[in-house]
Amino acid sequence: MPGLENHPESLAFATRQLHAGARGFDAYGSRATPIYLTAGFEFDDIADGEGRFADPTTGFSYTRVGNPTAAAAERRIADLEGGVGALLVGSGQAATTTALLTILESGDHIVAASAIYEGTRELLRSEFGRLGITTDFVDDPRDPAAWEAAIGPRTRALVAETIANPRGGVLDIPTVAEVAHRHGIPLVVDSTLATPYLLRPLELGADIVIHSASKFLSGHGTGLGGVIIDGGRFAWDAVPGRFRQIAAETGPDGRTFVERSGERAFLDTARRVAMRFGPSPSPLNAFLLLQGIETLSLRVERQSQTAAALAAWLETRPEVAGVDYSGLPSHPDHDLAVRLLPAGQGALFSFTLAGGRPAAEAFTRSVRLFTPMTHLGDVRSLVLHPATTTHASRDDADLERIGVGPGLLRISVGLEDAGDLIADLARGLDAARAATGVVPEDLPEDLPEDLPETVSA
Ligand SMILES: Cc1ncc(COP(=O)(O)O)c(C=O)c1O
C-alpha cells in the first residue's frame, strides 16, 4: 500500500500521523489527500470489473465497497495502531456492529465490561439480543476471575473499552487478553477515549481495536466516522467450527478467508460484512478525518494535560463530592493508568456535584466555555449530564449502582486555555452553590476572582 512501506516503524508517531498511508496514489500528485466524491469507478472492460468484484482489494468499484480517500484514512490509522489493516465505516456504532457481526452469529455469546459507552451496551443488550446474540456484563473488569466465570461454550468475543466512558476505568488489557486467548476467544476493545497516541492495545494483546473516529481522531467535531483495526495475530481457525464466516465458509474459489487472506482474514471478512450491511463512510468525512489525525498527538497531549489540571483542581473543591479521572491518585485504576498510559490519561473525566441534579442544572446553565452537548474528543470543551441523556433508560437504583448519580457531569476537555477553563468551572460551581444553598464550611482561598465576563469562543 502506498505510503506505508515508505515509513518504517522507526518514524515517530508525530511524523506518521502526517505521512502514513497518503503518499503517491493520486494520478496528479496532489499532496493533500483528494476527496474522491464519487459513487463508483470505471472498469476498463468486463474482465477488469470481474477481477475487482472477485477481490475488492485489487481495485475500486463502488464506494460502498471501498474508496481511495477512505483507504488513505484506513492505512494511516492501521499504521498508527500497529495493525495489519483497517476498515473505515460511517460511525463508531457502525464499527462496533460490523466488527462483532464479523465474528458472531445467532446463538453466540459475548462477555462485555458493564462500564462501556451506553450506546454500545444498548446495542449488545437490545439489538444483538434480538438477533439471538446474547451478552453477559462483567461489573468488575479489573477481576480476571469475573471474565473467566462469565465465559460459556458459545462465547466468541470479550468486549471492553480501554478507557471506559463515562467514569474512566482503565482496562488491564494484558490480563483480559490472556483470559480470552486461553479460551480461544478474541479481545475486542473500543479505544476511542485513549486514541493510538496514548495507548496501542494491539501491542498489549488485544486482537481488534475499534474507534469512534467522530471523536479524538477527527477532533474538529464536524464529521462522523468509525474504524476497525485488525491486529492480524488471532488464530481464527485454531478451534474447528468456530468463527464460521472467517474460518469455515468458502468463497467462489473454494477457499475460506483464513486461506485466502492470511493475517488479514478478519479484515477482509469485515469488509464483506460492511459491503452487505452498507455502513459506508462519506469520502468527505474520510477526508475530514485525515485532516484531524494530522494534529492528533498535539491535541491529545495538551488535552490530557489540561484534563489532569482541571480534575485535580475540582477534587479540591468542597462543592464536588468526587472526581473520576484515572490520572488522579484517588482513582481505583490509577496505578494501572500510570503503567499503561504513561503519556497521559486522556481528556475525559466525570465529577459529581454534592448538590445533585439542581446543582448540575445550575452548573450547566452558567458555564460559558463548556458546551452542553453529547459529544466528546472535540477541540472545544463539552459538558454532559449522563443521568438524563445517555443513561436515561436506567432506573435510579441502577444509576446509583454504577455511580452515575444525578449530580454527575461528564467533561470532555478541549484546547482552550487551562486558566480560562478553571475560571469557567469556578463560575459553574458558584452557580451550583447558589442554587442548592450548599455553602461549604471552608471555602478555598484560591477561587479565581477575575472571572471573564464575556467569552469569544
Ligand atoms: C467510547 C465510544 N464508543 C463508540 C461511540 C459511538 O460512536 P459514534 O457516535 O461515532 O457512532 C461513542 C460515542 O459517544 C463512544 O463514546
The ligand as a MOL file (V3000), in Angstrom:
LIG
                    3D

  0  0  0     0  0            999 V3000
M  V30 BEGIN CTAB
M  V30 COUNTS 16 16 0 0 0
M  V30 BEGIN ATOM
M  V30 1 C -16.4790 5.0440 23.6030 0
M  V30 2 C -17.4340 5.2580 22.4660 0
M  V30 3 N -17.5370 4.3180 21.5110 0
M  V30 4 C -18.3870 4.4620 20.4750 0
M  V30 5 C -19.1990 5.5720 20.3660 0
M  V30 6 C -20.1360 5.6850 19.2080 0
M  V30 7 O -19.5440 6.4760 18.2330 0
M  V30 8 P -20.3780 7.2530 17.1050 0
M  V30 9 O -21.1030 8.3470 17.8120 0
M  V30 10 O -19.3340 7.7390 16.1530 0
M  V30 11 O -21.3160 6.2790 16.4920 0
M  V30 12 C -19.1170 6.5720 21.3310 0
M  V30 13 C -19.9870 7.7660 21.2290 0
M  V30 14 O -20.0440 8.5840 22.1270 0
M  V30 15 C -18.2220 6.4160 22.4170 0
M  V30 16 O -18.1130 7.3320 23.3790 0
M  V30 END ATOM
M  V30 BEGIN BOND
M  V30 1 1 1 2
M  V30 2 1 2 3
M  V30 3 2 2 15
M  V30 4 2 3 4
M  V30 5 1 4 5
M  V30 6 1 5 6
M  V30 7 2 5 12
M  V30 8 1 6 7
M  V30 9 1 7 8
M  V30 10 2 8 9
M  V30 11 1 8 10
M  V30 12 1 8 11
M  V30 13 1 12 13
M  V30 14 1 12 15
M  V30 15 2 13 14
M  V30 16 1 15 16
M  V30 END BOND
M  V30 END CTAB
M  END
